[in-house]
Amino acid sequence: MARFERSSRGRIWTRAALACAAAAMAARGASAQVADPGYGLDELTIAPPNAFLGGFEVLANGNWALYDGTSVVELSSVDGSFVQSLFTPQGFTFGAFLTRSPDGATLYFGDSSANQIWAIDLATQQATPVLSVNFPFDLAFDPQGRGFVTWSAGFGQGSHVSLCDFANGTLDDVVDSPEASGPLAFDADGDLWTALPDFSSFPPKPGATELIEVAKGDLDAAVGATSYDALLAPVHAQLDGAYGIALDDAGDVVVSDSNYGTLIEIDAQTGAQRQLAWAGVRVGFLFVRYVDGAHGVFEPWQPADGGELLAIRSDFFSFNSLDRVHAARPGLSLSTGPVVPPGPFDLDVTGATPNGLGLLFLSDGLAGSELQLRNRTWPAPLFFDLDFVNVQLLPIALDVDGGYHETLDNPGLGGVTIAAQLLTAGALTGPWYGTSDALAVTLQ
């Protein structure tokens, strides 16, 4: 079979093939998305079912920009509702990407039908073509504010990453690859993260896509007359596919896969992989962005507002959704609610560490403010809301689903008030992942 380039005609071919496959099997339906243990997932429908989406970005005001197959539109980050149209290209346009400028004033749109990059002034909503480039695939800015685009000359001709001069409309080739174009992202040190997808067959072979890191020094040295060979870059992971890429607040790399429908997090230091979510049978994750949180970090069993991944999910035929992937604390509940009358009642733990250990903290009451503790066993803090006076600690063995159930008995304690909170862990020695919300309990 001929090798199909993913940038951007490779992307066109891939999505068209998936669309045909989805149409043929539509009667069987698509499976729902599933977040892995320690994470939660919320879904919003953001485009018509048959729209071929061509870019997604988070704007400086917190709202989202989406190319919905017809126009670049601004959507509310609260519920995905339409806010305004930002740009409508003439005729059918196959969008490749949407990328915000570092100052937030400009939105760049990759038009792979016309081999053009447009700059949309978000204040005036005026769009200007700024670069001509063959089959643009993705655009990213480094910490210095320099823009880099990945593109391809055509089928079987490899791909390139080029430094963009938007003012003069020129490109400087800095990275060359014999493989198809991959998504782009920069870390805080200015290193470029990208992927070398394999499209020698469809779907691509599992494990045939390489996640690589091009050091800032190598990138800088390639500016000018020379270029860097992508095959010299260190390989951090072998993946099943790579459609989008983002880095979270810990510097971990998250890659979306349209072929096998996964969101994979890769530890940039160790290469260890964790699946964050699965899109479902015959469903893919496309564009992905990370948004910083205000409470904790983006790690399993942390508070939900510790950051979130925004991932476009589609079967290329019957739906287009935005999935918001976030951490999810374990659940701790009583069958009676917070007021327990005399007699039997049920204690339930849900969504904790599968086959792990739960440490149930009991104290005299809630603290006046949340306590954040440094965690030496896991790169995430531990949050407690208990008053640490007269604390009792009860270990419980969690089942395969991270759950626990026990029927207890209240002998009648006349209104004693206590507080309870669960710590979920892999073992007593760690890792200690996170805590549940605290419960204030009155035992009548």
N, C-alpha and C positions, 0 to 999 in steps of 0.2 A: 504494500500500500504506500502511496506517496506520502511524504512527510508534510503535514499541514502546519504552517506557522500560526501561532496564537495571536500574533500582533499584526493588524487587528483583524485581518481576514481569517486568521486562525480562530479568533474569537467569534467572528460571524459564522464560520462553518460549524464550530462547536455548538453554538447556541441554536443554529438552525437544525442541526441533527438532533439535539435534545428536544427541541420543540416538536419535531416530527414523531419522535419516540413517545413523547408525552401525549400527543394527540391520538396515537394508535392505541395507547393503553389507558385513555382517560376514563373509560367505564370502570376500571379497577380502582381509580382514585389514588390520591397521594397520602402517604402517612404523615401524621403530625410531627412537629419538631419536638425534640427531647433535649433538655439540658442535663449535663452530667451531675453526679452528686456534689453538693456544695454550691451549686449554681441555680439560678432561676431564669426564666425566660418569659418575656411578654411580647405579644405579637400585635402589629398594626397593619391593616391593609392600606397601601399607599399608592397604588396605581391600578388601572384596569387589568383584568386577567390576562389579556393577550398582548399587553404592551411589552416591547423589548427595551428594558431599561438600559440606559447608557451613561451612568455616572451618579455618584452620591457623595455629598460632602456636608460637613457641619459648618454653619456660618458663624461669624463672630458674635451675632446676637443670640446664639444658641439654637436657632431654627435650623432646618435641614434644606439643602438644595438637592433636587432630583431631576435628571432628564428622564421624562416619562415616555419617551418614544416620539413625542411631538414637540415638547417645549421644555426648557429649563424652568422649573417652578420652585418657589419657596413654600415649605410646609411647616406647620406648627410642630414644635418638638413636644408639645403636650399631648396631642391626639392625632397628629398626622394630617390635619385638615389643611386645605388650600389657603395660602396667604396671598400670594401674588405670582404673576408670571414674570420671569426675569429675561427670557430670550427665547424667540421662536425662529429657528433656522428655516430657510426656504426649502420646500420639497422634502422628500424622504431623507432622513439623516440617521446614520448609525453612530450613536455616541459611544465614545471609548472611556471617558473619565470626566470628572469634575474635581478640581483642586483649588482650594482657597490660597490666596497669596498670604505671606507671613503677616502683613499688616491688616489683613481681613477686608481690604477695600475692593479687591478684584477676585473674580471667580473665573478660572480658566476651564474651557470646555474643549475636549478633544473630539473632533469631527472626523471620523475615519472614512466617511463616504467621500468627502471633499479633500481629504488629506490636509486638514487645517486645524490650527489651534486658535480659538477665539478668546479674547479677554473681555469679560463682562464687568463693566463698572457698576458696582452694586448701588452707588448713590444715584446715578443717572439712568441706570438700566440700559446703557448704550453698549453694544457689542462690536468689537473691532477685531478683524483677523490680524494676528501678530506673528504667526509662524506657519510656513508650509512644511509639512513633514509627512513622509510616506507611512501610512498605517500607524498612526500614534496609538499607543496602548495605555501608558500611565505616565503621570507627572508628579514629581515630589520636590519639595524644597528642603535644602540642608539647613543647619543652624545658622549659617552665614547669610541665608536668604537667597541662595542661588537655586534656580530651577533646573531640573534635569528631566528629560523625557526619554522614554524607551520606545523604539520604533523598529520597523522592518522594511526592507526594500521589496520583499515579496516572498512567495512560497519557496522554501528550501534555501533561502539566502541569509539565514541567521538573523541576528538582531543587534541593536546598538543602544547604548545609553549616551545621550548627548547633553552637554551644557547648553542652556537656552540663553540667547541674547534677544530678549523680547523687544528691546528698543530698536535694534537694527534688523531683526528678522532672520538671524543666522544661528547655526548650530555648530558646536565643536564636539566631535565624536571623542568620547573618553573611555568607553568600555565596549568591547566587541565580544560577541558570543556566537558560536555556531548553532545554538539552540533557539527556540522560539522566545519571544519576549515574555518577561515576567513582571509582576507588580513591583513597585518601588516604595521604600520607606527609609528614612534616616533616623539614626539614634542620636542621643544627646552629644556624643563625641564626634559626630559628623561622618560616621561610617555608613556606607550604603548597604542596605539589605534588599536582596532581590532573589528571584527564583529562576531556575533553568528548567522549564517544563519540557516533558517529552511528549510529542504528539505523533510518534511513529505509528500509533494505532489509536482507535477510539472504542471505548474510553481508554485513556492512557494507562499504561501498566502501573499497578500499585508499586509505590516506592521508587518510581523512576524520575520524580521531580526533585531536584537538588535545591536546598535553601543555602545561599551563599552570602558572605559578608565581604564587601570591598572596603578596605581600610581607607580612612580619609587621606592618609599620606599617599597611597597608590592612586587615589582619585585625583588629588591635586597635581601629582607628577604627570598625569595623563592629559592635563589641560594644555592645549597647544598642538604641536605637530605629532605627538605620540598618542597611543591609546593603550589601554590595559586589557589583557586577555582574561575574560571571565573564568576560564578554566583553571587559572592560577589561584583563584580565590579559595579560601578554606570553606569546606562544606560542613554546615552545622546540622543538617537533617536531611533524610531521604523521605519525601512525602508522596502522597498519591496524586496530588495536583496543587495548583496555586493560582487563584483568580485575583484575590486581594490580599493585602498585607497591612498590618498595623503594629505599633509597639505600645505596650501598656505602661503604667507608671513605675513598674519595677524593671523596665527594660526588656521584658520578655517579648518575644515575637509571636504574633498571632496571624495565622494564614487561613484564608477561606478557600474551600475546594468546591468547585461547581460540578466536578465529576462524580465524587463519592459522598458529597453532602456533609462535610465535617468542618468544624472550626477547631483548629489545632493550635495549642500554645506550646512554644518551644523555649526552654530556658536558654538564654543567650550564652551563658557560661558553661553549662554542662551538656547542652543538647537534649536533655530529657524532654519528652513530649507528654502532653496531657490533652485529651479530647475535652473540649468545653461544651460542645453541643453537636447534635446530629440533626440534619435537616429532614430526613425521612427518605423513603424509597423513591427513586427517580426524582429527587429534589436536590437543588444545589444552593450553596451559599455563594454570593457574588461579592459585591463591594463591601468593605468593612472599614469602620473607623472606631477609634477608642476615645472616650470622653472621660477626663479626670473626675474623681469624686471628691467629696468633702469629709468623708468619715471612714477611716480605715483604708484598705487597699483592695485592689482587684485580685483577691485570692479566695479559694473556696471556704465557705462557712463564715465569711466576714459579713458585715452589714451591707445591705443592698445599695446604699448610697456611697460605697467605696470606689465607684467608677463603673462604667458599663461599656460593653462592645455593642456597636450598632452594625448589624449585618443584614444586607439585602438577601432575601430568600425567595426562590422562584422555581417553578417547574417548567417555565418557558411556555406555558399554555393556559393553565387554569387559575393561577393566582400570582400576585406579586406582593410580598409583605416585607416589613421591616421588623426584624427580631432584635429585641433589646436584652442582651445577656448580661446578667449581674450576679454578684455573689448572693447567697441565700443562707441565713442563719438557721441552725437546727430549730425544730419546733418543740416546745415543752408545754403541755396542757394537762388540765384536770377535767374529768367528765362532768364535774359539778360546776365548773367555773371557779372564780376566785373565792367564793364563799362555800365552805365544805360543811354540810350538816352532819350530825352523828350518823355513823353507819358506813357501809362500803362505798368506795369511789375508785375510779381508775386513773392511773398516772400513765401518760403516753408521751413518748419521744418519737419524733419523725424527722426524716431528712438529715440525720447525723451521719457519722462516718461508717460506711458499710463494714461490718465485721470488726468494728473498732471498739473503743472504750469510751464510755460516758462517765464523767465525774459530776455528780449532782451536789451542788453547794447549797446548804441550808443555813440561814442566819436569822437573827432577830428581826430584821426588816430591811427596807431599801435604804440606800445611801442618799444623801442630799444631791449628789451629782455623780455623773459617770466617771469611773476610774479606768484609765488606759494604762495597761501594763506592757512593758517590753517583753517580747517573746523570744527566748533564746533557742527554741526548737523549730521555729518556722518563720519565714519572712513576713509576718503579719502581726499586728498588736492583738492583745486580748482585752476585751471590754467587759467590765463588771459594773453592776448597778446595786450590789449588795453592801450593806453595812457589815464590815468584817469584824463583828463582835459575836462571840459564841458561835463560831462557824463549825458546822459538821460537814464531813465529806463522805459521800456514798458512791462507790464505784458500781457501774452497771455495764453488763456486756451487751453490745449492740448487735442486732441481727444483720443478715445479708443486705437488707435495705436501709440499714442505718436507723432502725427503729427499736423500740423497747416498750413493753406493756406490762403493767403490774396492777393487780387489784389490792388496794390497801383498805384499812379500816380506821375510821375516826371514832374513838371511844367516847367522845364528847368532852371537849376541853374548855368549853365555856367562853369562846371568843378569843383564843390565843392567835396572835398575828405573827406570821413568819414570812420569809422571802426565799425563793428558790431560783436557781439558775444553773444551766447545764454547760459544761465544757466538753466539747467533742474532740477526741484525740485518736491517733492511730494505735497508741499503747501508752502505758503509764509514763514511760520515758520520752514520749513524743512520737511524731510531731503533735503539738497542741494547736489545733487549727483555728478554733473560734468558739464563741459562746452564743447561747440562745438569748432571747429577750428575758428579762427577769420577771418573775411572777410574785406579786404580793398576795398571800393566802391567809384567809381567816378560818380557823378551825373552830366551829361552834361546839 
